[in-house]
């Protein structure tokens, strides 16, 4: 049986566990191990679904876990030392899918901690490499250039929204694009933006504030930004920067592994 199948079986078992199974007292270490194994199964299942180039998960003699790509490259999934900026850390913060949108607590920004090694393996490690893989997608306002999987997902977002725009022309201005790919760093930081990997689109900034340009925290638009737009993006694997404490309402980022995990968590585990 392949490792992937074993992990899927473990995932199925986890999802089938009644809530009481999680509440039974266990030695602290056993409980920690069980939770870690559950997280790992969820993560790998969702990573495989999101990025078919990932084949399996392996542990080395030092206790580090690696994601292996079909072409033989590997990306660190979980370092042996806690606190590393690895793939596991990038998927740890639960992304909320509930429609109520309660205020996001300080320090919480699900999906904003990015797995740069994975992005580099999937999309390229410099401007030339990323640029070479981009495709152009039609979008209201202007065309955008994105990595192929993100571009296809964005087209599906538009197909979801198109019928709604007939009934709700008031939603149309929200969709005006500010751009997709841009080789740039996050404002005020050294780290690359998701736009540098061609996996993010910004929509009309006049309708969607950014925390650095506003004094309001939380911002009322975090609650009243049209749910139809957020839902259409999330349904196709994009996370929304409006759910971060340091919000970026114009920003939608293709992170299907985060959305997959959020959906599975909503079925089986409490969120927050
Ligand atoms: Zn953005």
Boltz pocket constraint, residues with backbone or C-beta under 6 A from the ligand:
constraints:
  - pocket:
      binder: B
      contacts: [[A, 195], [A, 200], [A, 201], [A, 202], [A, 248], [A, 250], [A, 251], [A, 252]]
      max_distance: 6.0
